[in-house]
């Protein structure tokens, strides 16, 4: 039974595409972290005011 070897260019293109997708996910996660940090700071400020 023969297995088809993928073309190196196909492998590289697949990895480049995967890298682009991961970069996008990373940017989205960074954005979520920044939003969470901003929210946390606001919550801390509100809690301090209540004391």
mmCIF entry with sequence, helices, sheets and N, C-alpha, C, O atoms, coordinates in Angstrom:
data_MODEL
# 
_entry.id   MODEL 
# 
_entity.id                         1 
_entity.type                       polymer 
_entity.pdbx_number_of_molecules   1 
# 
_entity_poly.entity_id                      1 
_entity_poly.type                           'polypeptide(L)' 
_entity_poly.nstd_linkage                   no 
_entity_poly.nstd_monomer                   no 
_entity_poly.pdbx_seq_one_letter_code       
;(UNK)(UNK)(UNK)(UNK)(UNK)(UNK)(UNK)(UNK)(UNK)(UNK)(UNK)(UNK)(UNK)(UNK)(UNK)(UNK)
(UNK)(UNK)(UNK)(UNK)(UNK)(UNK)(UNK)(UNK)(UNK)(UNK)(UNK)(UNK)(UNK)(UNK)(UNK)(UNK)
(UNK)(UNK)(UNK)(UNK)(UNK)(UNK)(UNK)(UNK)(UNK)(UNK)(UNK)(UNK)(UNK)(UNK)(UNK)(UNK)
(UNK)(UNK)(UNK)
;
_entity_poly.pdbx_seq_one_letter_code_can   XXXXXXXXXXXXXXXXXXXXXXXXXXXXXXXXXXXXXXXXXXXXXXXXXXX 
_entity_poly.pdbx_strand_id                 A 
# 
loop_
_entity_poly_seq.entity_id 
_entity_poly_seq.num 
_entity_poly_seq.mon_id 
_entity_poly_seq.hetero 
1 1  UNK n 
1 2  UNK n 
1 3  UNK n 
1 4  UNK n 
1 5  UNK n 
1 6  UNK n 
1 7  UNK n 
1 8  UNK n 
1 9  UNK n 
1 10 UNK n 
1 11 UNK n 
1 12 UNK n 
1 13 UNK n 
1 14 UNK n 
1 15 UNK n 
1 16 UNK n 
1 17 UNK n 
1 18 UNK n 
1 19 UNK n 
1 20 UNK n 
1 21 UNK n 
1 22 UNK n 
1 23 UNK n 
1 24 UNK n 
1 25 UNK n 
1 26 UNK n 
1 27 UNK n 
1 28 UNK n 
1 29 UNK n 
1 30 UNK n 
1 31 UNK n 
1 32 UNK n 
1 33 UNK n 
1 34 UNK n 
1 35 UNK n 
1 36 UNK n 
1 37 UNK n 
1 38 UNK n 
1 39 UNK n 
1 40 UNK n 
1 41 UNK n 
1 42 UNK n 
1 43 UNK n 
1 44 UNK n 
1 45 UNK n 
1 46 UNK n 
1 47 UNK n 
1 48 UNK n 
1 49 UNK n 
1 50 UNK n 
1 51 UNK n 
# 
_struct_asym.id          A 
_struct_asym.entity_id   1 
# 
_struct_conf.conf_type_id            HELX_P 
_struct_conf.id                      HELX_P1 
_struct_conf.pdbx_PDB_helix_id       AA1 
_struct_conf.beg_label_comp_id       UNK 
_struct_conf.beg_label_asym_id       A 
_struct_conf.beg_label_seq_id        8 
_struct_conf.pdbx_beg_PDB_ins_code   ? 
_struct_conf.end_label_comp_id       UNK 
_struct_conf.end_label_asym_id       A 
_struct_conf.end_label_seq_id        50 
_struct_conf.pdbx_end_PDB_ins_code   ? 
_struct_conf.beg_auth_comp_id        UNK 
_struct_conf.beg_auth_asym_id        A 
_struct_conf.beg_auth_seq_id         8 
_struct_conf.end_auth_comp_id        UNK 
_struct_conf.end_auth_asym_id        A 
_struct_conf.end_auth_seq_id         50 
_struct_conf.pdbx_PDB_helix_class    1 
_struct_conf.details                 ? 
_struct_conf.pdbx_PDB_helix_length   43 
# 
_struct_conf_type.id          HELX_P 
_struct_conf_type.criteria    ? 
_struct_conf_type.reference   ? 
# 
loop_
_atom_site.group_PDB 
_atom_site.id 
_atom_site.type_symbol 
_atom_site.label_atom_id 
_atom_site.label_alt_id 
_atom_site.label_comp_id 
_atom_site.label_asym_id 
_atom_site.label_entity_id 
_atom_site.label_seq_id 
_atom_site.pdbx_PDB_ins_code 
_atom_site.Cartn_x 
_atom_site.Cartn_y 
_atom_site.Cartn_z 
_atom_site.occupancy 
_atom_site.B_iso_or_equiv 
_atom_site.pdbx_formal_charge 
_atom_site.auth_seq_id 
_atom_site.auth_comp_id 
_atom_site.auth_asym_id 
_atom_site.auth_atom_id 
_atom_site.pdbx_PDB_model_num 
ATOM 1   N N  . UNK A 1 1  ? 0.846   -1.201 0.000  1.00 0.00 ? 1  UNK A N  1 
ATOM 2   C CA . UNK A 1 1  ? 0.000   0.000  0.000  1.00 0.00 ? 1  UNK A CA 1 
ATOM 3   C C  . UNK A 1 1  ? 0.879   1.248  0.000  1.00 0.00 ? 1  UNK A C  1 
ATOM 4   O O  . UNK A 1 1  ? 1.671   1.467  0.917  1.00 0.00 ? 1  UNK A O  1 
ATOM 5   N N  . UNK A 1 2  ? 0.729   2.043  -1.022 1.00 0.00 ? 2  UNK A N  1 
ATOM 6   C CA . UNK A 1 2  ? 1.544   3.252  -1.130 1.00 0.00 ? 2  UNK A CA 1 
ATOM 7   C C  . UNK A 1 2  ? 0.901   4.425  -0.401 1.00 0.00 ? 2  UNK A C  1 
ATOM 8   O O  . UNK A 1 2  ? -0.308  4.640  -0.486 1.00 0.00 ? 2  UNK A O  1 
ATOM 9   N N  . UNK A 1 3  ? 1.734   5.183  0.320  1.00 0.00 ? 3  UNK A N  1 
ATOM 10  C CA . UNK A 1 3  ? 1.231   6.416  0.937  1.00 0.00 ? 3  UNK A CA 1 
ATOM 11  C C  . UNK A 1 3  ? 1.743   7.587  0.114  1.00 0.00 ? 3  UNK A C  1 
ATOM 12  O O  . UNK A 1 3  ? 2.894   7.603  -0.325 1.00 0.00 ? 3  UNK A O  1 
ATOM 13  N N  . UNK A 1 4  ? 0.883   8.551  -0.085 1.00 0.00 ? 4  UNK A N  1 
ATOM 14  C CA . UNK A 1 4  ? 1.263   9.720  -0.881 1.00 0.00 ? 4  UNK A CA 1 
ATOM 15  C C  . UNK A 1 4  ? 2.046   10.690 0.000  1.00 0.00 ? 4  UNK A C  1 
ATOM 16  O O  . UNK A 1 4  ? 1.559   11.143 1.036  1.00 0.00 ? 4  UNK A O  1 
ATOM 17  N N  . UNK A 1 5  ? 3.258   10.994 -0.426 1.00 0.00 ? 5  UNK A N  1 
ATOM 18  C CA . UNK A 1 5  ? 4.076   11.959 0.313  1.00 0.00 ? 5  UNK A CA 1 
ATOM 19  C C  . UNK A 1 5  ? 3.628   13.372 -0.053 1.00 0.00 ? 5  UNK A C  1 
ATOM 20  O O  . UNK A 1 5  ? 3.523   13.700 -1.235 1.00 0.00 ? 5  UNK A O  1 
ATOM 21  N N  . UNK A 1 6  ? 3.362   14.214 0.952  1.00 0.00 ? 6  UNK A N  1 
ATOM 22  C CA . UNK A 1 6  ? 2.960   15.583 0.629  1.00 0.00 ? 6  UNK A CA 1 
ATOM 23  C C  . UNK A 1 6  ? 4.114   16.368 0.019  1.00 0.00 ? 6  UNK A C  1 
ATOM 24  O O  . UNK A 1 6  ? 5.280   16.141 0.342  1.00 0.00 ? 6  UNK A O  1 
ATOM 25  N N  . UNK A 1 7  ? 3.778   17.265 -0.839 1.00 0.00 ? 7  UNK A N  1 
ATOM 26  C CA . UNK A 1 7  ? 4.750   18.146 -1.471 1.00 0.00 ? 7  UNK A CA 1 
ATOM 27  C C  . UNK A 1 7  ? 5.267   19.119 -0.409 1.00 0.00 ? 7  UNK A C  1 
ATOM 28  O O  . UNK A 1 7  ? 4.489   19.622 0.403  1.00 0.00 ? 7  UNK A O  1 
ATOM 29  N N  . UNK A 1 8  ? 6.569   19.384 -0.413 1.00 0.00 ? 8  UNK A N  1 
ATOM 30  C CA . UNK A 1 8  ? 7.148   20.311 0.571  1.00 0.00 ? 8  UNK A CA 1 
ATOM 31  C C  . UNK A 1 8  ? 6.475   21.676 0.540  1.00 0.00 ? 8  UNK A C  1 
ATOM 32  O O  . UNK A 1 8  ? 6.249   22.283 1.587  1.00 0.00 ? 8  UNK A O  1 
ATOM 33  N N  . UNK A 1 9  ? 6.156   22.159 -0.652 1.00 0.00 ? 9  UNK A N  1 
ATOM 34  C CA . UNK A 1 9  ? 5.493   23.462 -0.770 1.00 0.00 ? 9  UNK A CA 1 
ATOM 35  C C  . UNK A 1 9  ? 4.133   23.447 -0.094 1.00 0.00 ? 9  UNK A C  1 
ATOM 36  O O  . UNK A 1 9  ? 3.738   24.423 0.544  1.00 0.00 ? 9  UNK A O  1 
ATOM 37  N N  . UNK A 1 10 ? 3.414   22.333 -0.236 1.00 0.00 ? 10 UNK A N  1 
ATOM 38  C CA . UNK A 1 10 ? 2.098   22.196 0.413  1.00 0.00 ? 10 UNK A CA 1 
ATOM 39  C C  . UNK A 1 10 ? 2.250   22.219 1.935  1.00 0.00 ? 10 UNK A C  1 
ATOM 40  O O  . UNK A 1 10 ? 1.456   22.835 2.647  1.00 0.00 ? 10 UNK A O  1 
ATOM 41  N N  . UNK A 1 11 ? 3.289   21.533 2.414  1.00 0.00 ? 11 UNK A N  1 
ATOM 42  C CA . UNK A 1 11 ? 3.544   21.504 3.857  1.00 0.00 ? 11 UNK A CA 1 
ATOM 43  C C  . UNK A 1 11 ? 3.867   22.908 4.354  1.00 0.00 ? 11 UNK A C  1 
ATOM 44  O O  . UNK A 1 11 ? 3.329   23.353 5.368  1.00 0.00 ? 11 UNK A O  1 
ATOM 45  N N  . UNK A 1 12 ? 4.744   23.601 3.640  1.00 0.00 ? 12 UNK A N  1 
ATOM 46  C CA . UNK A 1 12 ? 5.141   24.964 4.029  1.00 0.00 ? 12 UNK A CA 1 
ATOM 47  C C  . UNK A 1 12 ? 3.940   25.899 3.982  1.00 0.00 ? 12 UNK A C  1 
ATOM 48  O O  . UNK A 1 12 ? 3.735   26.690 4.903  1.00 0.00 ? 12 UNK A O  1 
ATOM 49  N N  . UNK A 1 13 ? 3.155   25.817 2.935  1.00 0.00 ? 13 UNK A N  1 
ATOM 50  C CA . UNK A 1 13 ? 1.963   26.665 2.831  1.00 0.00 ? 13 UNK A CA 1 
ATOM 51  C C  . UNK A 1 13 ? 0.979   26.382 3.954  1.00 0.00 ? 13 UNK A C  1 
ATOM 52  O O  . UNK A 1 13 ? 0.364   27.302 4.494  1.00 0.00 ? 13 UNK A O  1 
ATOM 53  N N  . UNK A 1 14 ? 0.832   25.120 4.303  1.00 0.00 ? 14 UNK A N  1 
ATOM 54  C CA . UNK A 1 14 ? -0.045  24.739 5.406  1.00 0.00 ? 14 UNK A CA 1 
ATOM 55  C C  . UNK A 1 14 ? 0.441   25.324 6.723  1.00 0.00 ? 14 UNK A C  1 
ATOM 56  O O  . UNK A 1 14 ? -0.353  25.810 7.528  1.00 0.00 ? 14 UNK A O  1 
ATOM 57  N N  . UNK A 1 15 ? 1.752   25.272 6.935  1.00 0.00 ? 15 UNK A N  1 
ATOM 58  C CA . UNK A 1 15 ? 2.326   25.817 8.168  1.00 0.00 ? 15 UNK A CA 1 
ATOM 59  C C  . UNK A 1 15 ? 2.197   27.340 8.212  1.00 0.00 ? 15 UNK A C  1 
ATOM 60  O O  . UNK A 1 15 ? 1.924   27.913 9.266  1.00 0.00 ? 15 UNK A O  1 
ATOM 61  N N  . UNK A 1 16 ? 2.390   27.985 7.078  1.00 0.00 ? 16 UNK A N  1 
ATOM 62  C CA . UNK A 1 16 ? 2.233   29.447 7.014  1.00 0.00 ? 16 UNK A CA 1 
ATOM 63  C C  . UNK A 1 16 ? 0.794   29.843 7.321  1.00 0.00 ? 16 UNK A C  1 
ATOM 64  O O  . UNK A 1 16 ? 0.545   30.825 8.021  1.00 0.00 ? 16 UNK A O  1 
ATOM 65  N N  . UNK A 1 17 ? -0.143  29.075 6.794  1.00 0.00 ? 17 UNK A N  1 
ATOM 66  C CA . UNK A 1 17 ? -1.561  29.345 7.039  1.00 0.00 ? 17 UNK A CA 1 
ATOM 67  C C  . UNK A 1 17 ? -1.894  29.144 8.519  1.00 0.00 ? 17 UNK A C  1 
ATOM 68  O O  . UNK A 1 17 ? -2.607  29.942 9.127  1.00 0.00 ? 17 UNK A O  1 
ATOM 69  N N  . UNK A 1 18 ? -1.361  28.059 9.082  1.00 0.00 ? 18 UNK A N  1 
ATOM 70  C CA . UNK A 1 18 ? -1.586  27.774 10.502 1.00 0.00 ? 18 UNK A CA 1 
ATOM 71  C C  . UNK A 1 18 ? -0.972  28.875 11.368 1.00 0.00 ? 18 UNK A C  1 
ATOM 72  O O  . UNK A 1 18 ? -1.559  29.286 12.370 1.00 0.00 ? 18 UNK A O  1 
ATOM 73  N N  . UNK A 1 19 ? 0.204   29.345 10.977 1.00 0.00 ? 19 UNK A N  1 
ATOM 74  C CA . UNK A 1 19 ? 0.882   30.417 11.701 1.00 0.00 ? 19 UNK A CA 1 
ATOM 75  C C  . UNK A 1 19 ? 0.056   31.701 11.673 1.00 0.00 ? 19 UNK A C  1 
ATOM 76  O O  . UNK A 1 19 ? -0.052  32.402 12.679 1.00 0.00 ? 19 UNK A O  1 
ATOM 77  N N  . UNK A 1 20 ? -0.522  32.000 10.519 1.00 0.00 ? 20 UNK A N  1 
ATOM 78  C CA . UNK A 1 20 ? -1.364  33.194 10.395 1.00 0.00 ? 20 UNK A CA 1 
ATOM 79  C C  . UNK A 1 20 ? -2.589  33.085 11.295 1.00 0.00 ? 20 UNK A C  1 
ATOM 80  O O  . UNK A 1 20 ? -2.980  34.054 11.947 1.00 0.00 ? 20 UNK A O  1 
ATOM 81  N N  . UNK A 1 21 ? -3.188  31.905 11.326 1.00 0.00 ? 21 UNK A N  1 
ATOM 82  C CA . UNK A 1 21 ? -4.368  31.690 12.178 1.00 0.00 ? 21 UNK A CA 1 
ATOM 83  C C  . UNK A 1 21 ? -4.004  31.836 13.650 1.00 0.00 ? 21 UNK A C  1 
ATOM 84  O O  . UNK A 1 21 ? -4.747  32.438 14.425 1.00 0.00 ? 21 UNK A O  1 
ATOM 85  N N  . UNK A 1 22 ? -2.844  31.277 14.032 1.00 0.00 ? 22 UNK A N  1 
ATOM 86  C CA . UNK A 1 22 ? -2.412  31.375 15.429 1.00 0.00 ? 22 UNK A CA 1 
ATOM 87  C C  . UNK A 1 22 ? -2.084  32.819 15.796 1.00 0.00 ? 22 UNK A C  1 
ATOM 88  O O  . UNK A 1 22 ? -2.346  33.244 16.921 1.00 0.00 ? 22 UNK A O  1 
ATOM 89  N N  . UNK A 1 23 ? -1.522  33.568 14.873 1.00 0.00 ? 23 UNK A N  1 
ATOM 90  C CA . UNK A 1 23 ? -1.231  34.989 15.108 1.00 0.00 ? 23 UNK A CA 1 
ATOM 91  C C  . UNK A 1 23 ? -2.527  35.749 15.371 1.00 0.00 ? 23 UNK A C  1 
ATOM 92  O O  . UNK A 1 23 ? -2.581  36.618 16.241 1.00 0.00 ? 23 UNK A O  1 
ATOM 93  N N  . UNK A 1 24 ? -3.559  35.416 14.618 1.00 0.00 ? 24 UNK A N  1 
ATOM 94  C CA . UNK A 1 24 ? -4.864  36.057 14.789 1.00 0.00 ? 24 UNK A CA 1 
ATOM 95  C C  . UNK A 1 24 ? -5.452  35.707 16.161 1.00 0.00 ? 24 UNK A C  1 
ATOM 96  O O  . UNK A 1 24 ? -5.941  36.581 16.878 1.00 0.00 ? 24 UNK A O  1 
ATOM 97  N N  . UNK A 1 25 ? -5.399  34.430 16.512 1.00 0.00 ? 25 UNK A N  1 
ATOM 98  C CA . UNK A 1 25 ? -5.906  33.985 17.816 1.00 0.00 ? 25 UNK A CA 1 
ATOM 99  C C  . UNK A 1 25 ? -5.122  34.679 18.929 1.00 0.00 ? 25 UNK A C  1 
ATOM 100 O O  . UNK A 1 25 ? -5.703  35.116 19.923 1.00 0.00 ? 25 UNK A O  1 
ATOM 101 N N  . UNK A 1 26 ? -3.811  34.778 18.764 1.00 0.00 ? 26 UNK A N  1 
ATOM 102 C CA . UNK A 1 26 ? -2.957  35.428 19.756 1.00 0.00 ? 26 UNK A CA 1 
ATOM 103 C C  . UNK A 1 26 ? -3.358  36.892 19.946 1.00 0.00 ? 26 UNK A C  1 
ATOM 104 O O  . UNK A 1 26 ? -3.426  37.382 21.074 1.00 0.00 ? 26 UNK A O  1 
ATOM 105 N N  . UNK A 1 27 ? -3.621  37.582 18.839 1.00 0.00 ? 27 UNK A N  1 
ATOM 106 C CA . UNK A 1 27 ? -4.049  38.981 18.915 1.00 0.00 ? 27 UNK A CA 1 
ATOM 107 C C  . UNK A 1 27 ? -5.389  39.106 19.635 1.00 0.00 ? 27 UNK A C  1 
ATOM 108 O O  . UNK A 1 27 ? -5.595  40.031 20.421 1.00 0.00 ? 27 UNK A O  1 
ATOM 109 N N  . UNK A 1 28 ? -6.296  38.171 19.362 1.00 0.00 ? 28 UNK A N  1 
ATOM 110 C CA . UNK A 1 28 ? -7.598  38.185 20.025 1.00 0.00 ? 28 UNK A CA 1 
ATOM 111 C C  . UNK A 1 28 ? -7.442  37.941 21.528 1.00 0.00 ? 28 UNK A C  1 
ATOM 112 O O  . UNK A 1 28 ? -8.106  38.586 22.339 1.00 0.00 ? 28 UNK A O  1 
ATOM 113 N N  . UNK A 1 29 ? -6.569  37.015 21.888 1.00 0.00 ? 29 UNK A N  1 
ATOM 114 C CA . UNK A 1 29 ? -6.329  36.724 23.306 1.00 0.00 ? 29 UNK A CA 1 
ATOM 115 C C  . UNK A 1 29 ? -5.696  37.930 24.005 1.00 0.00 ? 29 UNK A C  1 
ATOM 116 O O  . UNK A 1 29 ? -6.063  38.263 25.132 1.00 0.00 ? 29 UNK A O  1 
ATOM 117 N N  . UNK A 1 30 ? -4.753  38.577 23.337 1.00 0.00 ? 30 UNK A N  1 
ATOM 118 C CA . UNK A 1 30 ? -4.121  39.783 23.899 1.00 0.00 ? 30 UNK A CA 1 
ATOM 119 C C  . UNK A 1 30 ? -5.171  40.852 24.167 1.00 0.00 ? 30 UNK A C  1 
ATOM 120 O O  . UNK A 1 30 ? -5.155  41.509 25.208 1.00 0.00 ? 30 UNK A O  1 
ATOM 121 N N  . UNK A 1 31 ? -6.081  41.017 23.215 1.00 0.00 ? 31 UNK A N  1 
ATOM 122 C CA . UNK A 1 31 ? -7.159  41.994 23.353 1.00 0.00 ? 31 UNK A CA 1 
ATOM 123 C C  . UNK A 1 31 ? -8.043  41.658 24.548 1.00 0.00 ? 31 UNK A C  1 
ATOM 124 O O  . UNK A 1 31 ? -8.416  42.539 25.322 1.00 0.00 ? 31 UNK A O  1 
ATOM 125 N N  . UNK A 1 32 ? -8.375  40.374 24.691 1.00 0.00 ? 32 UNK A N  1 
ATOM 126 C CA . UNK A 1 32 ? -9.213  39.933 25.813 1.00 0.00 ? 32 UNK A CA 1 
ATOM 127 C C  . UNK A 1 32 ? -8.507  40.176 27.145 1.00 0.00 ? 32 UNK A C  1 
ATOM 128 O O  . UNK A 1 32 ? -9.139  40.578 28.121 1.00 0.00 ? 32 UNK A O  1 
ATOM 129 N N  . UNK A 1 33 ? -7.205  39.934 27.184 1.00 0.00 ? 33 UNK A N  1 
ATOM 130 C CA . UNK A 1 33 ? -6.423  40.152 28.406 1.00 0.00 ? 33 UNK A CA 1 
ATOM 131 C C  . UNK A 1 33 ? -6.434  41.638 28.770 1.00 0.00 ? 33 UNK A C  1 
ATOM 132 O O  . UNK A 1 33 ? -6.614  41.996 29.934 1.00 0.00 ? 33 UNK A O  1 
ATOM 133 N N  . UNK A 1 34 ? -6.238  42.501 27.764 1.00 0.00 ? 34 UNK A N  1 
ATOM 134 C CA . UNK A 1 34 ? -6.240  43.946 28.022 1.00 0.00 ? 34 UNK A CA 1 
ATOM 135 C C  . UNK A 1 34 ? -7.600  44.403 28.550 1.00 0.00 ? 34 UNK A C  1 
ATOM 136 O O  . UNK A 1 34 ? -7.675  45.216 29.471 1.00 0.00 ? 34 UNK A O  1 
ATOM 137 N N  . UNK A 1 35 ? -8.668  43.877 27.962 1.00 0.00 ? 35 UNK A N  1 
ATOM 138 C CA . UNK A 1 35 ? -10.022 44.221 28.416 1.00 0.00 ? 35 UNK A CA 1 
ATOM 139 C C  . UNK A 1 35 ? -10.239 43.749 29.847 1.00 0.00 ? 35 UNK A C  1 
ATOM 140 O O  . UNK A 1 35 ? -10.823 44.461 30.664 1.00 0.00 ? 35 UNK A O  1 
ATOM 141 N N  . UNK A 1 36 ? -9.763  42.541 30.143 1.00 0.00 ? 36 UNK A N  1 
ATOM 142 C CA . UNK A 1 36 ? -9.912  41.974 31.489 1.00 0.00 ? 36 UNK A CA 1 
ATOM 143 C C  . UNK A 1 36 ? -9.143  42.821 32.508 1.00 0.00 ? 36 UNK A C  1 
ATOM 144 O O  . UNK A 1 36 ? -9.639  43.103 33.598 1.00 0.00 ? 36 UNK A O  1 
ATOM 145 N N  . UNK A 1 37 ? -7.919  43.221 32.130 1.00 0.00 ? 37 UNK A N  1 
ATOM 146 C CA . UNK A 1 37 ? -7.107  44.049 33.024 1.00 0.00 ? 37 UNK A CA 1 
ATOM 147 C C  . UNK A 1 37 ? -7.792  45.388 33.285 1.00 0.00 ? 37 UNK A C  1 
ATOM 148 O O  . UNK A 1 37 ? -7.837  45.849 34.426 1.00 0.00 ? 37 UNK A O  1 
ATOM 149 N N  . UNK A 1 38 ? -8.324  46.011 32.242 1.00 0.00 ? 38 UNK A N  1 
ATOM 150 C CA . UNK A 1 38 ? -9.008  47.297 32.383 1.00 0.00 ? 38 UNK A CA 1 
ATOM 151 C C  . UNK A 1 38 ? -10.230 47.145 33.286 1.00 0.00 ? 38 UNK A C  1 
ATOM 152 O O  . UNK A 1 38 ? -10.494 47.994 34.137 1.00 0.00 ? 38 UNK A O  1 
ATOM 153 N N  . UNK A 1 39 ? -10.962 46.072 33.095 1.00 0.00 ? 39 UNK A N  1 
ATOM 154 C CA . UNK A 1 39 ? -12.147 45.791 33.914 1.00 0.00 ? 39 UNK A CA 1 
ATOM 155 C C  . UNK A 1 39 ? -11.745 45.574 35.370 1.00 0.00 ? 39 UNK A C  1 
ATOM 156 O O  . UNK A 1 39 ? -12.402 46.074 36.283 1.00 0.00 ? 39 UNK A O  1 
ATOM 157 N N  . UNK A 1 40 ? -10.672 44.830 35.579 1.00 0.00 ? 40 UNK A N  1 
ATOM 158 C CA . UNK A 1 40 ? -10.191 44.535 36.930 1.00 0.00 ? 40 UNK A CA 1 
ATOM 159 C C  . UNK A 1 40 ? -9.799  45.817 37.647 1.00 0.00 ? 40 UNK A C  1 
ATOM 160 O O  . UNK A 1 40 ? -10.125 46.001 38.819 1.00 0.00 ? 40 UNK A O  1 
ATOM 161 N N  . UNK A 1 41 ? -9.097  46.711 36.940 1.00 0.00 ? 41 UNK A N  1 
ATOM 162 C CA . UNK A 1 41 ? -8.677  47.981 37.533 1.00 0.00 ? 41 UNK A CA 1 
ATOM 163 C C  . UNK A 1 41 ? -9.887  48.820 37.918 1.00 0.00 ? 41 UNK A C  1 
ATOM 164 O O  . UNK A 1 41 ? -9.911  49.436 38.983 1.00 0.00 ? 41 UNK A O  1 
ATOM 165 N N  . UNK A 1 42 ? -10.893 48.840 37.046 1.00 0.00 ? 42 UNK A N  1 
ATOM 166 C CA . UNK A 1 42 ? -12.123 49.586 37.329 1.00 0.00 ? 42 UNK A CA 1 
ATOM 167 C C  . UNK A 1 42 ? -12.804 49.026 38.572 1.00 0.00 ? 42 UNK A C  1 
ATOM 168 O O  . UNK A 1 42 ? -13.270 49.780 39.426 1.00 0.00 ? 42 UNK A O  1 
ATOM 169 N N  . UNK A 1 43 ? -12.858 47.706 38.668 1.00 0.00 ? 43 UNK A N  1 
ATOM 170 C CA . UNK A 1 43 ? -13.488 47.043 39.817 1.00 0.00 ? 43 UNK A CA 1 
ATOM 171 C C  . UNK A 1 43 ? -12.743 47.393 41.103 1.00 0.00 ? 43 UNK A C  1 
ATOM 172 O O  . UNK A 1 43 ? -13.364 47.659 42.133 1.00 0.00 ? 43 UNK A O  1 
ATOM 173 N N  . UNK A 1 44 ? -11.404 47.393 41.042 1.00 0.00 ? 44 UNK A N  1 
ATOM 174 C CA . UNK A 1 44 ? -10.593 47.731 42.214 1.00 0.00 ? 44 UNK A CA 1 
ATOM 175 C C  . UNK A 1 44 ? -10.875 49.174 42.634 1.00 0.00 ? 44 UNK A C  1 
ATOM 176 O O  . UNK A 1 44 ? -11.047 49.449 43.821 1.00 0.00 ? 44 UNK A O  1 
ATOM 177 N N  . UNK A 1 45 ? -10.924 50.097 41.672 1.00 0.00 ? 45 UNK A N  1 
ATOM 178 C CA . UNK A 1 45 ? -11.211 51.505 41.966 1.00 0.00 ? 45 UNK A CA 1 
ATOM 179 C C  . UNK A 1 45 ? -12.591 51.656 42.623 1.00 0.00 ? 45 UNK A C  1 
ATOM 180 O O  . UNK A 1 45 ? -12.744 52.389 43.599 1.00 0.00 ? 45 UNK A O  1 
ATOM 181 N N  . UNK A 1 46 ? -13.582 50.958 42.079 1.00 0.00 ? 46 UNK A N  1 
ATOM 182 C CA . UNK A 1 46 ? -14.945 51.026 42.634 1.00 0.00 ? 46 UNK A CA 1 
ATOM 183 C C  . UNK A 1 46 ? -14.971 50.468 44.046 1.00 0.00 ? 46 UNK A C  1 
ATOM 184 O O  . UNK A 1 46 ? -15.639 51.022 44.919 1.00 0.00 ? 46 UNK A O  1 
ATOM 185 N N  . UNK A 1 47 ? -14.254 49.381 44.281 1.00 0.00 ? 47 UNK A N  1 
ATOM 186 C CA . UNK A 1 47 ? -14.202 48.760 45.613 1.00 0.00 ? 47 UNK A CA 1 
ATOM 187 C C  . UNK A 1 47 ? -13.527 49.714 46.596 1.00 0.00 ? 47 UNK A C  1 
ATOM 188 O O  . UNK A 1 47 ? -13.964 49.843 47.740 1.00 0.00 ? 47 UNK A O  1 
ATOM 189 N N  . UNK A 1 48 ? -12.464 50.380 46.150 1.00 0.00 ? 48 UNK A N  1 
ATOM 190 C CA . UNK A 1 48 ? -11.761 51.343 47.034 1.00 0.00 ? 48 UNK A CA 1 
ATOM 191 C C  . UNK A 1 48 ? -12.678 52.495 47.423 1.00 0.00 ? 48 UNK A C  1 
ATOM 192 O O  . UNK A 1 48 ? -12.657 52.948 48.568 1.00 0.00 ? 48 UNK A O  1 
ATOM 193 N N  . UNK A 1 49 ? -13.486 52.971 46.473 1.00 0.00 ? 49 UNK A N  1 
ATOM 194 C CA . UNK A 1 49 ? -14.410 54.083 46.741 1.00 0.00 ? 49 UNK A CA 1 
ATOM 195 C C  . UNK A 1 49 ? -15.454 53.707 47.776 1.00 0.00 ? 49 UNK A C  1 
ATOM 196 O O  . UNK A 1 49 ? -15.865 54.533 48.591 1.00 0.00 ? 49 UNK A O  1 
ATOM 197 N N  . UNK A 1 50 ? -15.884 52.433 47.734 1.00 0.00 ? 50 UNK A N  1 
ATOM 198 C CA . UNK A 1 50 ? -16.945 51.954 48.627 1.00 0.00 ? 50 UNK A CA 1 
ATOM 199 C C  . UNK A 1 50 ? -16.460 51.864 50.080 1.00 0.00 ? 50 UNK A C  1 
ATOM 200 O O  . UNK A 1 50 ? -17.263 51.922 51.011 1.00 0.00 ? 50 UNK A O  1 
ATOM 201 N N  . UNK A 1 51 ? -15.157 51.722 50.262 1.00 0.00 ? 51 UNK A N  1 
ATOM 202 C CA . UNK A 1 51 ? -14.608 51.562 51.631 1.00 0.00 ? 51 UNK A CA 1 
ATOM 203 C C  . UNK A 1 51 ? -14.700 52.852 52.432 1.00 0.00 ? 51 UNK A C  1 
ATOM 204 O O  . UNK A 1 51 ? -14.287 52.890 53.591 1.00 0.00 ? 51 UNK A O  1 
# 
